[in-house]
Structures are given as C-alpha cells and as structure tokens.
Amino acid sequence: MEWITLLVTSLIALGAAGLAVILVKQRSRREAQLRDVQSAYASLRDTRSQVELLSGRHAALTTRFEEVQGDNLRKAEWLDNLEKENEWFRQELEKRPRVTRRTYKILTLGISGTGKTALTLKWANPLTDLGALAGTKIDRYQRTVSLVTGKEAMTEHVFEIGDWGGEYIVDAHQELVMDEVHGLLLVVDLAGRDATRVEPERIQQQLRDFQAEVLKFFFGPRTVASCKTVVLFINKSDVLSGTPAEVEREARSLYKQLIDDLEKHDAQLNVHVLVGSATSGHSIHHLFSHFVERILPSTAYDAQLLQRMRADSAAGPR
C-alpha cells in the first residue's frame, strides 16, 4: 500500500509541477500579449498623432492652395485687363498722326563772360539754374517751339541753340561753313563779370574781335543762303542808368562801329539789334519772338505759340 501511496503522491506532485509550468507559460504568454497590445496601442497612438499632424498640414496646404489659386485668378484678370488697355493704347496710337521733327539751328557767339549761356538758357531752357553754369567749348540746347497737327502728320518745330565758348570762335566758324544755320546770335556786353559800370577797354576788345574783316568770314555763301537773321544782343544793360530809351541810345552808341559793320550786310542778311540783360530778363522775350518771326514759316505756328507771341507783343519793352 505504501508504494501505491507513494505513486499517487508522486503523480500529484508531477501534476502540480506540470500545472505550475503550464500556469507560468500561460502567464508569460499573457504578459507577452499584453506587451504586444500596449506596443500596438502606442503605435496606434503615434499613428493617430501623425494623422492629426498631416491633417493639419493638409488643411493649411489646402488653404494656401486656395489663396494662391485666388491670386492667380486675380493676376490673370489683371493681365487680361492690362492687355485690353495696351490694345486700346495701340489703337489710339495708330489713330494719331505720325510725328516728324523740323530742327532750326541757331549759333550763339561772343567772347568769354558776355553772358551767352545765361542769355541762351533764359529762353531755351528757363528752368536751368543760372548760378551753376560753367564755361564749355560747346553746349547745345533744344526747345520745342510749336507742335502743328495735320491730317496725317504732326510736325514738331524745334530750335537747336549751339552755345560756343568765347575762345572757340574759330571752331564756330567751321560750323558756319559746314552746316546749315538758320540764325546767328552775336552777344557783346558793356562790362565784365560782376561789374557795376561800363568798361570801355572790354568794349574795345569786343569791337576788335568782331571787326569788319572778321565778320566777312562769318557771312560766307552758305551762311547767307540759309541764315534768316543775325541778332546783335548788347548784354548787361543794368550797368547803364537812365530811361529805357536813354539806355538803348547809349548802348548802341558804344557799339556803333559794330552795328554799322553788321548793317553793311543787311542786303543779304536780316540784321537786328537788341539791348538788354540776361540777368534781369530785359528784352529776352523780344529775342525769342524775333527768332520765331524770322525763322519759322507761318505754317509752323500753333495756338500756344500764337498766344505767347500776342502776349509778348502786348507786353512791349521791359
């Protein structure tokens, strides 16, 4: 009986041990399954976060895409309107008559310091700062005098003024010989720069520079053929005192020899004498009006020029 008891006891012990092993294995499997579940849950949670992040980015990109698409539509509309506007301008330009330019050349001559540039700019380019002027060999200024509209063409009439430095009179003479010149402006003065009284020595110097023998070189066949007028402008009348008529008479008497020499050519060239001041503007409007009247053809007058000419005529001497 003892061996039976021992056998039963052994079997029970073996069963208990096996059960324990089974329980341990089951526990290990459950723990592994739990870890797998926890890992899967963590992975799922990470995936959900990524999905939420991507969803946010997608929403932002969608919003940005809609904004860009709206901008593109507005730009496309703006470009369409711009193209329509350009087409309208092209059509309007085609309707306008073509523009041609006629240029009339005027040369300004005189020794250094006579005020040639200031005088020229007073009517060629009135907005120039006269205080900043510096002497140069040659400056050229252009001023549109009139703009006449015809049936098929618009003609712009332009004065081109060549302002020669006083020491380059020989070069200016070459231009007179080679080019077609429509007007000649000789500038002399009564005194030097910043002077307050007449300077006889300076006047005599200018009379020598423009003596009769020298003038012959300026009035060659080409000049006579093209030049419409020669203007002698006696500048710096401010240094003379008296009434305008007295100032005129005295200035002319000081340059009587030059005036007489110029008038010898009056049969071939229109000679005109003006007394004035580039600083104060005295007689400047007469200078401009004279060049317009002598150089421009009557068909070159537009409404604005006619109005100015009437105003200058009504203003009279200044």
C-alpha positions in Angstrom: 0.0 0.0 0.0 2.9 2.3 0.7 4.1 2.1 -2.9 0.6 3.0 -4.1 0.5 6.0 -1.8 4.0 6.9 -3.0 2.9 6.6 -6.6 -0.2 8.7 -6.0 1.8 11.3 -4.2 4.4 11.4 -7.0 1.7 11.7 -9.6 0.1 14.6 -7.7 3.5 16.2 -7.3 4.1 15.8 -11.0 0.7 17.2 -11.9 1.2 20.1 -9.6 4.6 20.8 -11.2 3.2 20.5 -14.7 0.3 22.7 -13.8 2.7 25.2 -12.4 4.7 25.1 -15.6 1.6 25.5 -17.6 0.5 28.4 -15.5 3.9 30.1 -15.8 3.8 29.6 -19.6 0.3 31.0 -19.8 1.3 33.9 -17.6 4.3 34.6 -19.9 2.1 34.4 -22.9 -0.4 36.8 -21.4 2.3 39.2 -20.4 3.8 39.0 -24.0 0.3 39.5 -25.4 -0.2 42.5 -23.1 3.1 44.0 -24.2 2.1 43.4 -27.8 -1.2 45.1 -27.1 0.5 48.0 -25.3 3.0 48.4 -28.2 0.2 48.2 -30.8 -1.7 50.9 -28.8 1.3 53.1 -28.5 2.0 52.7 -32.3 -1.7 53.4 -33.0 -1.5 56.5 -30.8 1.6 57.7 -32.7 -0.1 57.0 -35.9 -3.1 59.0 -34.8 -0.8 61.9 -33.8 0.9 61.7 -37.2 -2.5 61.6 -38.9 -3.7 64.6 -37.0 -0.4 66.5 -37.8 -0.7 65.5 -41.5 -4.4 66.5 -41.5 -3.4 69.9 -40.1 -0.7 70.3 -42.7 -3.2 69.2 -45.4 -5.7 71.8 -44.2 -3.0 74.5 -44.2 -1.8 73.5 -47.7 -5.4 73.4 -48.9 -6.0 77.0 -47.6 -2.7 78.2 -49.1 -3.6 76.5 -52.4 -6.9 78.2 -52.4 -5.2 81.6 -51.7 -2.6 81.0 -54.5 -5.4 80.0 -56.8 -7.3 83.1 -56.0 -4.2 85.2 -56.5 -3.6 83.6 -59.8 -7.2 84.2 -60.9 -6.8 87.9 -59.9 -3.5 88.1 -61.7 -4.9 86.5 -64.8 -7.8 89.0 -64.6 -5.3 91.9 -64.2 -3.2 90.7 -67.1 -6.3 90.4 -69.3 -7.3 94.0 -68.3 -3.7 95.2 -69.0 -3.7 93.5 -72.4 -7.0 95.2 -73.2 -5.6 98.5 -72.0 -2.5 98.0 -74.1 -4.6 97.1 -77.1 -6.6 100.3 -76.6 -3.4 102.4 -76.4 -2.1 100.7 -79.6 -5.4 101.5 -81.4 -5.2 105.1 -80.2 -1.6 105.4 -81.3 -2.5 104.1 -84.7 -5.1 106.8 -84.9 -2.6 109.6 -84.1 -0.7 111.2 -86.9 3.0 110.3 -87.2 5.3 112.9 -85.7 8.1 114.5 -87.8 10.6 116.9 -86.5 12.0 120.0 -88.1 15.0 121.5 -86.5 16.2 125.1 -86.9 19.8 125.7 -85.9 20.9 128.9 -84.1 24.5 129.6 -83.2 25.5 131.9 -80.3 28.9 133.6 -80.4 30.8 136.0 -78.2 33.9 136.3 -76.0 34.1 134.7 -72.6 32.0 136.2 -69.9 29.5 138.1 -72.0 26.6 136.0 -70.7 25.9 134.0 -73.8 24.9 130.8 -71.9 22.7 132.7 -69.4 21.1 134.6 -72.3 20.5 131.4 -74.3 19.1 129.5 -71.4 16.7 132.3 -70.4 14.6 131.4 -73.5 15.9 128.0 -74.5 15.6 126.3 -71.1 14.2 128.7 -68.5 14.3 126.2 -65.6 18.1 125.9 -65.6 19.9 127.2 -62.5 22.0 130.1 -63.9 24.1 130.1 -60.8 25.6 126.7 -61.6 26.8 127.5 -65.1 30.3 126.8 -66.2 32.1 127.7 -69.4 32.4 125.0 -72.0 33.6 124.6 -75.6 30.1 124.0 -77.0 26.7 123.3 -75.4 23.6 122.5 -77.4 20.1 123.1 -76.1 16.9 122.2 -77.8 13.5 123.8 -77.3 10.2 122.7 -78.9 8.7 125.9 -80.3 5.5 124.6 -81.7 3.6 121.4 -82.5 1.4 121.5 -85.5 -1.1 118.8 -86.2 -2.0 118.0 -89.8 -4.4 115.4 -91.3 -1.8 112.7 -91.5 1.2 114.0 -89.6 2.2 116.0 -86.6 5.2 118.3 -87.1 7.4 119.3 -84.1 9.3 122.5 -84.7 12.5 122.7 -82.6 15.1 125.4 -82.1 18.6 123.9 -81.5 20.9 126.5 -80.0 24.6 125.9 -80.2 26.4 127.9 -77.4 30.1 128.3 -78.3 32.6 129.2 -75.7 34.3 132.5 -76.3 37.7 131.1 -77.0 36.4 128.7 -79.7 35.1 131.2 -82.3 37.3 129.6 -85.0 35.6 126.3 -84.4 32.2 128.0 -84.6 33.3 129.5 -87.9 33.9 126.0 -89.2 30.3 125.0 -88.2 29.0 128.0 -90.1 30.9 126.9 -93.2 29.9 123.2 -93.0 26.4 123.3 -91.6 23.1 124.9 -92.4 22.5 127.7 -89.8 19.1 129.4 -89.6 20.0 132.1 -87.1 23.1 133.8 -85.6 23.2 135.4 -82.2 26.2 137.7 -81.5 26.5 138.6 -77.8 28.6 141.5 -76.6 28.5 143.2 -73.2 29.1 146.6 -71.6 31.1 145.3 -68.7 32.8 142.2 -67.3 31.5 139.7 -64.8 30.1 141.3 -61.6 31.0 144.8 -62.8 28.8 147.7 -61.9 29.8 150.2 -64.5 30.7 150.4 -68.2 34.2 149.1 -69.1 35.5 150.8 -72.2 38.5 148.5 -72.6 36.3 145.5 -72.7 34.1 147.1 -75.3 37.1 147.9 -77.5 38.3 144.3 -77.2 34.9 143.0 -78.5 34.9 145.6 -81.3 38.3 144.3 -82.4 37.1 140.6 -82.2 34.1 141.4 -84.4 35.7 144.0 -86.7 34.6 144.2 -90.3 37.3 141.9 -91.7 36.4 139.1 -89.2 32.6 139.4 -90.0 33.3 138.6 -93.6 34.4 135.1 -92.6 31.1 134.5 -90.7 28.9 135.7 -93.6 30.1 133.3 -96.3 27.8 132.0 -99.1 26.4 129.1 -97.1 25.5 131.3 -94.2 23.9 133.9 -96.5 21.9 131.1 -98.2 20.4 129.6 -95.0 20.6 132.2 -92.2 17.3 134.1 -91.8 18.6 136.6 -89.3 21.6 137.9 -87.4 20.9 139.4 -83.9 23.4 141.5 -82.1 22.5 141.4 -78.4 24.2 144.1 -76.3 24.1 142.5 -72.8 24.3 143.8 -69.2 22.3 147.0 -69.8 21.9 147.0 -66.0 25.2 149.0 -65.7 23.7 151.9 -67.5 21.3 154.4 -65.8 18.5 156.4 -67.3 15.2 155.7 -69.0 14.9 152.7 -71.2 15.3 154.9 -74.3 18.4 156.6 -72.9 19.9 153.2 -72.0 19.2 152.0 -75.6 20.8 155.0 -77.2 23.9 154.9 -75.0 24.5 151.1 -75.6 24.0 151.5 -79.3 26.4 154.4 -79.4 29.1 152.4 -77.6 28.8 149.6 -80.2 28.1 151.9 -83.2 31.0 150.7 -85.2 29.9 147.0 -84.9 26.3 147.9 -85.7 27.4 149.8 -88.8 29.6 146.9 -90.0 26.8 144.5 -89.5 24.3 146.7 -91.3 26.6 146.6 -94.4 25.4 143.0 -94.8 21.7 143.9 -94.3 21.0 143.5 -98.0 21.9 139.8 -97.7 21.0 139.1 -94.1 18.4 140.5 -91.8 20.3 142.3 -89.0 18.6 143.1 -85.7 20.0 144.8 -82.6 18.7 144.4 -79.1 19.8 146.0 -75.9 19.0 144.0 -72.7 20.1 141.9 -69.8 20.3 138.2 -69.4 20.3 138.7 -65.6 17.1 140.8 -65.3 15.4 139.3 -68.4 15.2 142.7 -70.2 14.5 142.1 -73.9 14.7 138.3 -73.6 11.1 137.9 -74.9 11.9 140.1 -77.8 14.8 137.9 -78.7 12.7 134.8 -78.7 9.9 136.5 -80.6 12.3 137.8 -83.2 13.8 134.4 -83.9 10.3 132.9 -84.2 9.1 135.5 -86.6 12.2 135.4 -88.8 13.0 131.6 -88.8 9.7 129.8 -88.5 7.4 129.5 -91.5 3.8 130.8 -90.9 2.5 127.2 -91.1 4.6 126.3 -88.0 2.6 128.4 -85.6 0.3 126.6 -83.2 -2.2 128.1 -80.8 0.1 128.1 -77.8 2.9 129.9 -79.8 0.4 132.4 -81.2 -0.9 133.2 -77.7 2.7 133.7 -76.4 3.6 135.9 -79.4 0.5 138.1 -78.7 1.4 138.3 -75.1 5.0 139.3 -75.8 3.8 141.9 -78.3 1.3 143.4 -75.8 4.0 143.4 -73.0 6.2 145.7 -75.1 9.7 146.7 -74.0 10.8 145.7 -70.5 
